[in-house]
Amino acid sequence: MRDKLTPKGQARRDDLLRTSARLFADRGYHPTSVSEIVDEMGVGKGVFYWYFASKEELLSELLRSSNRSLRRRQQSAISEATDPLTRIELGIRASLQWFQEHREHFAIIQFAAADEIFSPVLASNEDVAIADTARHIKEAIVEGVVVDLDPDMLAHAIHGVVGRLARDFLIERNEPIDLVADLAVAFTLQGLQPRDAAQGPTRPMPRTRTVALPSAHNGSPASP
């Protein structure tokens, strides 16, 4: 992959990533060939190989760039919040909004998770995401507004809840974004609160309508 690109070159590379993401989500990663990608764009194979050495390298970069895009959305949403619980809430809402706008993300993650060659990229993305969330949790623990348990485990729990709700309700059932976000925030913040009433009043939870949760679902939840 070429590191230094002109603005025109960067735009062409971004087009390759967007087109590939759409085709991978629609047709599957392995069935989609380089020829189909460039045919969809109306360019030759030389354009593809100018930017990426292989389809595997393209998907690896697609996973990294998607994670960077999600992280930018989260950081923008929480940039002015000083309270760690507010940052966690805003981060959840920003993540779900991003997932709704990038529905192909879940299909691509599933393809990548089934192939060991992409394990390092997925693990690196998850490590960054968990570290980001755990940092806010640690601050909230110090302030006494979050239960004093392992921050990394709590961060994994949050990501699991948000990922599962996003996949099952935003993507598969097309539920309203506000409904899913309110439910995710209510469940997460309620679970984080200390059990000792002496530590102060509980944080108000968003009002949500009832949603019937699925009894079973094959596959592992995507991690936000």
PEVEN-V990859 format. One record per residue. N is the residue number from 0. RES is the residue in one letter. SS is DSSP state (helix for helix, strand for strand, loop for the rest). OMEGA is omega in whole degrees, 0 to 359 (none if undefined). Layout:
# PEVEN-V990859
<<N:RES:SS:OMEGA> <N:RES:SS:OMEGA>>
This chain:
# PEVEN-V990859
<<0:M:loop:181> <1:R:loop:185> <2:D:loop:184> <3:K:loop:183> <4:L:loop:172> <5:T:loop:176> <6:P:helix:178> <7:K:helix:179> <8:G:helix:178> <9:Q:helix:179> <10:A:helix:178> <11:R:helix:178> <12:R:helix:178> <13:D:helix:177> <14:D:helix:177> <15:L:helix:180> <16:L:helix:181> <17:R:helix:181> <18:T:helix:180> <19:S:helix:180> <20:A:helix:181> <21:R:helix:181> <22:L:helix:178> <23:F:helix:181> <24:A:helix:183> <25:D:helix:190> <26:R:helix:186> <27:G:loop:183> <28:Y:loop:185> <29:H:loop:179> <30:P:loop:183> <31:T:loop:182> <32:S:loop:175> <33:V:helix:180> <34:S:helix:180> <35:E:helix:179> <36:I:helix:183> <37:V:helix:176> <38:D:helix:179> <39:E:helix:180> <40:M:helix:182> <41:G:loop:179> <42:V:loop:179> <43:G:loop:180> <44:K:helix:180> <45:G:helix:178> <46:V:helix:179> <47:F:helix:186> <48:Y:helix:172> <49:W:helix:184> <50:Y:helix:184> <51:F:loop:181> <52:A:loop:184> <53:S:loop:176> <54:K:helix:178> <55:E:helix:178> <56:E:helix:178> <57:L:helix:181> <58:L:helix:177> <59:S:helix:179> <60:E:helix:177> <61:L:helix:177> <62:L:helix:180> <63:R:helix:183> <64:S:helix:177> <65:S:helix:179> <66:N:helix:177> <67:R:helix:179> <68:S:helix:178> <69:L:helix:183> <70:R:helix:176> <71:R:helix:179> <72:R:helix:179> <73:Q:helix:183> <74:Q:helix:177> <75:S:helix:183> <76:A:helix:187> <77:I:helix:191> <78:S:loop:184> <79:E:loop:182> <80:A:loop:180> <81:T:loop:181> <82:D:loop:183> <83:P:helix:178> <84:L:helix:176> <85:T:helix:177> <86:R:helix:178> <87:I:helix:179> <88:E:helix:181> <89:L:helix:177> <90:G:helix:177> <91:I:helix:181> <92:R:helix:179> <93:A:helix:180> <94:S:helix:181> <95:L:helix:176> <96:Q:helix:179> <97:W:helix:179> <98:F:helix:179> <99:Q:helix:181> <100:E:helix:182> <101:H:loop:186> <102:R:loop:180> <103:E:helix:182> <104:H:helix:185> <105:F:helix:178> <106:A:helix:182> <107:I:helix:178> <108:I:helix:180> <109:Q:helix:177> <110:F:helix:183> <111:A:helix:182> <112:A:helix:181> <113:A:loop:183> <114:D:loop:185> <115:E:helix:183> <116:I:helix:182> <117:F:helix:182> <118:S:helix:181> <119:P:helix:180> <120:V:helix:180> <121:L:helix:180> <122:A:helix:179> <123:S:helix:178> <124:N:helix:181> <125:E:helix:180> <126:D:helix:180> <127:V:helix:182> <128:A:helix:180> <129:I:helix:179> <130:A:helix:178> <131:D:helix:183> <132:T:helix:181> <133:A:helix:180> <134:R:helix:178> <135:H:helix:179> <136:I:helix:179> <137:K:helix:179> <138:E:helix:180> <139:A:helix:177> <140:I:helix:178> <141:V:helix:180> <142:E:loop:178> <143:G:loop:183> <144:V:loop:177> <145:V:loop:180> <146:V:loop:185> <147:D:loop:177> <148:L:loop:184> <149:D:loop:183> <150:P:helix:180> <151:D:helix:178> <152:M:helix:178> <153:L:helix:179> <154:A:helix:177> <155:H:helix:180> <156:A:helix:179> <157:I:helix:182> <158:H:helix:178> <159:G:helix:179> <160:V:helix:183> <161:V:helix:180> <162:G:helix:182> <163:R:helix:178> <164:L:helix:179> <165:A:helix:183> <166:R:helix:187> <167:D:helix:188> <168:F:helix:177> <169:L:helix:188> <170:I:helix:187> <171:E:loop:183> <172:R:loop:177> <173:N:loop:176> <174:E:loop:180> <175:P:loop:183> <176:I:helix:181> <177:D:helix:179> <178:L:helix:182> <179:V:helix:180> <180:A:helix:179> <181:D:helix:180> <182:L:helix:181> <183:A:helix:180> <184:V:helix:181> <185:A:helix:181> <186:F:helix:183> <187:T:helix:184> <188:L:helix:177> <189:Q:helix:180> <190:G:helix:181> <191:L:helix:187> <192:Q:loop:176> <193:P:loop:181> <194:R:loop:182> <195:D:loop:182> <196:A:helix:181> <197:A:helix:182> <198:Q:helix:175> <199:G:loop:181> <200:P:loop:179> <201:T:loop:180> <202:R:loop:179> <203:P:loop:180> <204:M:loop:177> <205:P:loop:178> <206:R:loop:181> <207:T:loop:172> <208:R:loop:184> <209:T:loop:176> <210:V:loop:179> <211:A:loop:180> <212:L:loop:180> <213:P:loop:180> <214:S:loop:179> <215:A:loop:180> <216:H:loop:179> <217:N:loop:179> <218:G:loop:181> <219:S:loop:182> <220:P:loop:174> <221:A:loop:181> <222:S:loop:180> <223:P:loop:none>>
